[in-house]
Amino acid sequence: ARETAATFDLDLDLPKLEVEEDEKPIQDFAQGIDIQSPDCHRYYSRVLYDVKIQPSPQWMQNALMQSGVRPINNIVDLTNFVMLELGQPLHAFDLDKVKDKKIIVRNGQEGEVLTTLDKQERRVNEKDILICDGQEAIGLAGVMGGLDSEVTESTKTILLEGALFDAYTVRQTSKKFALRTEASTRFEKGMDPNSCKEAVDRLCVLAKDLGAAKVAKGSYDQKT
């Protein structure tokens, strides 16, 4: 759509990104972002609360299926829908499962093990980027989330991740584990650092419109 608008000098109708925030501040739920890895260039995060996990509207399920993505629930579907719409991979963590309520982005340690969403144990090293809480790894950055922080039917509070990870590092991790995902195929090509905020805010707008959640006031935005 961007290329067509530029080629033919047409107006580009972009999605609305004005987030309607609710009264509770983000600090009531999450304690910030700490980027310790040189391979993470930006990490933008918002919090959804009073989340209602349910099936997505049929129009969204149809859009996902037509793009080859299996609908799961409204929150997971929103991350995939916005990824397809704007090209920025997103991830949703069940915040009640995030220890110490903070996110640390760091490189792995030799022999460290993470169980990813596909229920496989991944033995990482210092060349892999990890998303961690205050105690352990909860995601393989740019490739796949961890099983322990998965969004389920009982999820009530969510931390949204919109990040920019080093393309070469993501590509090497994906290749090493033979784990090529919708996220890794986009990160390994290089991303616009501005799309982190755009995609997370877009998801928040849609979540509010669908009555799926409230949006905490404020955001965390760390850059390196």
Backbone torsions as a table, in degrees:
resi	resn	phi	psi	omega
1	ALA	NA	-41.5	178.1
2	ARG	-62.4	-45.1	-178.5
3	GLU	-65.4	-39.5	178.8
4	THR	-64.4	-44.0	179.7
5	ALA	-62.2	-41.0	-179.7
6	ALA	-69.6	-40.7	-177.1
7	THR	-65.5	-43.0	-174.8
8	PHE	-104.0	11.2	177.7
9	ASP	54.7	50.4	179.8
10	LEU	-108.5	157.0	175.4
11	ASP	-69.8	142.4	179.0
12	LEU	-106.1	118.9	-178.3
13	ASP	-91.8	95.3	-176.9
14	LEU	-88.1	153.3	178.9
15	PRO	-62.3	150.9	177.3
16	LYS	-68.7	133.6	-177.1
17	LEU	-122.0	18.4	179.1
18	GLU	-86.5	105.9	-174.6
19	VAL	-82.1	127.5	175.2
20	GLU	-88.6	102.0	-176.2
21	GLU	-84.6	150.6	174.9
22	ASP	-97.5	-177.8	-167.4
23	GLU	-75.2	-27.0	-176.0
24	LYS	-76.7	129.7	-179.7
25	PRO	-75.6	154.7	-178.4
26	ILE	-61.1	-27.4	-179.2
27	GLN	-66.3	-18.7	176.2
28	ASP	-69.5	-18.4	-173.4
29	PHE	-116.8	-40.6	-174.1
30	ALA	-131.3	149.1	-172.8
31	GLN	-108.0	22.7	171.4
32	GLY	106.8	178.0	-176.8
33	ILE	-122.8	135.4	178.6
34	ASP	-126.9	107.2	178.9
35	ILE	-91.1	113.5	179.3
36	GLN	-109.9	-7.2	-178.1
37	SER	-100.1	133.8	175.7
38	PRO	-69.9	-8.8	-178.1
39	ASP	-94.2	4.0	173.9
40	CYS	-113.8	117.6	-173.0
41	HIS	-98.2	-23.3	176.2
42	ARG	-158.3	144.4	176.3
43	TYR	-141.3	110.6	-179.0
44	TYR	-111.4	132.6	-172.8
45	SER	-141.8	141.4	170.6
46	ARG	-130.0	166.7	-179.8
47	VAL	-121.3	133.0	171.0
48	LEU	-104.6	137.1	177.0
49	TYR	-133.4	171.8	-171.4
50	ASP	51.5	43.9	-176.3
51	VAL	-72.8	137.9	175.5
52	LYS	-115.3	103.8	179.6
53	ILE	-80.2	123.3	-179.1
54	GLN	-159.5	173.8	177.1
55	PRO	-64.1	149.5	175.9
56	SER	-71.3	159.3	172.2
57	PRO	-56.9	152.6	-175.5
58	GLN	-61.4	-34.9	-179.2
59	TRP	-62.7	-36.1	179.2
60	MET	-73.3	-41.1	176.6
61	GLN	-59.4	-42.4	179.1
62	ASN	-62.5	-43.3	-179.7
63	ALA	-62.1	-41.2	179.4
64	LEU	-66.9	-47.5	-178.3
65	MET	-62.6	-36.5	178.0
66	GLN	-67.4	-18.7	177.4
67	SER	-100.7	6.8	176.7
68	GLY	83.1	20.1	-179.4
69	VAL	-112.5	132.5	-178.0
70	ARG	-82.6	125.0	175.8
71	PRO	-64.4	142.0	-179.2
72	ILE	-123.7	-63.9	172.0
73	ASN	-155.9	173.3	-171.1
74	ASN	-59.2	-40.1	-177.5
75	ILE	-72.5	-49.2	178.1
76	VAL	-61.9	-40.0	178.6
77	ASP	-63.2	-37.4	178.0
78	LEU	-63.2	-40.7	178.8
79	THR	-62.2	-40.0	179.6
80	ASN	-72.8	-39.5	-179.6
81	PHE	-62.4	-46.8	-179.5
82	VAL	-68.0	-35.9	175.9
83	MET	-59.5	-44.5	179.2
84	LEU	-68.3	-35.0	-176.5
85	GLU	-73.4	-44.4	-173.3
86	LEU	-111.5	-10.4	177.2
87	GLY	85.6	3.0	-178.0
88	GLN	-104.9	118.0	174.8
89	PRO	-63.2	142.5	178.1
90	LEU	-129.1	159.5	173.5
91	HIS	-140.6	144.7	178.4
92	ALA	-116.3	124.8	176.8
93	PHE	-104.6	138.7	169.8
94	ASP	-71.4	107.8	-171.5
95	LEU	-66.4	-25.8	177.8
96	ASP	-68.5	-15.8	178.3
97	LYS	-100.2	-1.4	179.8
98	VAL	-90.0	110.1	-176.2
99	LYS	-68.9	138.1	-178.8
100	ASP	66.7	2.8	173.1
101	LYS	57.0	33.0	177.1
102	LYS	-138.4	159.3	-179.7
103	ILE	-114.3	129.2	175.4
104	ILE	-119.5	127.1	176.7
105	VAL	-105.1	116.5	-177.7
106	ARG	-145.2	168.3	173.4
107	ASN	-82.6	153.6	-177.5
108	GLY	-70.3	170.0	175.8
109	GLN	-113.0	146.6	-178.0
110	GLU	-54.2	122.9	178.1
111	GLY	88.1	-5.9	179.5
112	GLU	-65.5	142.2	-175.9
113	VAL	-119.3	134.8	176.5
114	LEU	-129.1	133.3	174.1
115	THR	-94.9	116.6	-177.4
116	THR	-85.6	174.6	-174.3
117	LEU	-59.4	-22.9	178.2
118	ASP	-84.2	10.7	176.4
119	LYS	68.0	22.4	177.4
120	GLN	-103.0	138.9	175.7
121	GLU	-81.6	129.6	-179.2
122	ARG	-116.2	120.3	179.0
123	ARG	-91.9	111.6	-171.5
124	VAL	-101.0	174.7	173.4
125	ASN	-144.4	-169.6	-173.4
126	GLU	-68.6	-9.5	179.3
127	LYS	-88.4	-5.4	180.0
128	ASP	-102.2	143.3	176.5
129	ILE	-93.4	133.3	179.5
130	LEU	-119.1	144.8	167.4
131	ILE	-97.6	125.7	-175.2
132	CYS	-128.6	157.3	168.0
133	ASP	-97.2	-158.6	-177.6
134	GLY	-69.5	-9.4	-174.5
135	GLN	-129.6	-33.2	-173.3
136	GLU	-153.6	170.7	179.0
137	ALA	-72.9	136.8	178.7
138	ILE	-126.9	7.5	178.2
139	GLY	-171.8	147.3	174.7
140	LEU	-96.3	100.6	-167.9
141	ALA	-53.9	130.7	176.9
142	GLY	78.4	-3.6	-175.3
143	VAL	-123.1	-61.7	-178.0
144	MET	-159.5	145.9	177.8
145	GLY	-74.6	169.1	178.7
146	GLY	-90.7	153.0	-177.1
147	LEU	-67.8	-33.7	-172.8
148	ASP	-68.6	-21.3	-179.0
149	SER	-112.5	21.4	-177.1
150	GLU	-63.6	142.7	174.3
151	VAL	-75.6	127.2	-179.5
152	THR	-128.0	-177.5	-178.9
153	GLU	-64.2	-20.9	-178.7
154	SER	-93.0	-0.5	-177.7
155	THR	-65.9	133.3	-179.4
156	LYS	-120.5	-24.8	-178.2
157	THR	-134.8	135.8	-173.5
158	ILE	-130.6	137.4	170.4
159	LEU	-103.7	124.4	-178.5
160	LEU	-96.5	136.0	179.1
161	GLU	-113.3	123.3	167.2
162	GLY	-125.4	112.0	-170.0
163	ALA	-134.3	164.5	174.0
164	LEU	-123.3	112.1	179.8
165	PHE	-109.2	153.7	-179.2
166	ASP	-59.8	127.0	-174.4
167	ALA	-61.4	-45.4	-177.8
168	TYR	-63.4	-43.3	-178.2
169	THR	-63.9	-44.2	178.4
170	VAL	-61.9	-42.3	-179.1
171	ARG	-62.6	-41.6	179.7
172	GLN	-67.7	-40.1	178.3
173	THR	-65.4	-45.4	179.4
174	SER	-60.5	-41.9	-179.8
175	LYS	-67.6	-41.9	-177.7
176	LYS	-60.6	-41.8	-177.8
177	PHE	-93.0	2.8	-175.5
178	ALA	50.1	45.5	-174.5
179	LEU	-125.7	85.0	-178.9
180	ARG	-97.3	117.9	-175.5
181	THR	-120.7	171.6	176.1
182	GLU	-58.2	-36.8	179.4
183	ALA	-69.7	-49.7	-175.0
184	SER	-63.6	-35.6	-179.6
185	THR	-65.1	-24.7	177.5
186	ARG	-87.6	-45.6	-179.2
187	PHE	-61.5	-38.1	-174.7
188	GLU	-70.2	-11.4	177.2
189	LYS	-93.4	-9.1	-177.1
190	GLY	94.4	139.0	-175.0
191	MET	-126.3	157.4	172.4
192	ASP	-78.1	122.7	-178.8
193	PRO	-61.1	-22.5	179.2
194	ASN	-73.5	-20.9	-174.8
195	SER	-72.5	-17.9	177.2
196	CYS	-57.2	-53.3	-178.6
197	LYS	-68.4	-43.7	-177.8
198	GLU	-57.5	-44.7	-175.6
199	ALA	-70.9	-43.4	179.4
200	VAL	-64.1	-43.6	178.8
201	ASP	-64.1	-38.5	177.3
202	ARG	-61.4	-43.3	178.1
203	LEU	-61.7	-41.5	-179.9
204	CYS	-63.2	-40.8	177.2
205	VAL	-60.2	-46.7	-179.4
206	LEU	-66.7	-41.1	179.3
207	ALA	-61.0	-40.5	178.1
208	LYS	-66.9	-44.6	-179.6
209	ASP	-61.9	-35.9	-178.3
210	LEU	-84.1	-4.4	-177.7
211	GLY	69.8	25.6	-176.6
212	ALA	-85.1	-22.2	-175.6
213	ALA	-171.0	166.9	168.2
214	LYS	-100.3	154.8	-177.7
215	VAL	-109.1	121.0	178.3
216	ALA	-63.8	150.9	-178.0
217	LYS	-76.6	127.0	177.7
218	GLY	97.6	176.3	-179.2
219	SER	-153.6	167.4	171.3
220	TYR	-112.3	132.8	-178.1
221	ASP	-140.8	104.1	-179.4
222	GLN	-111.5	135.5	179.5
223	LYS	-130.3	152.1	176.7
224	THR	-125.7	NA	NA
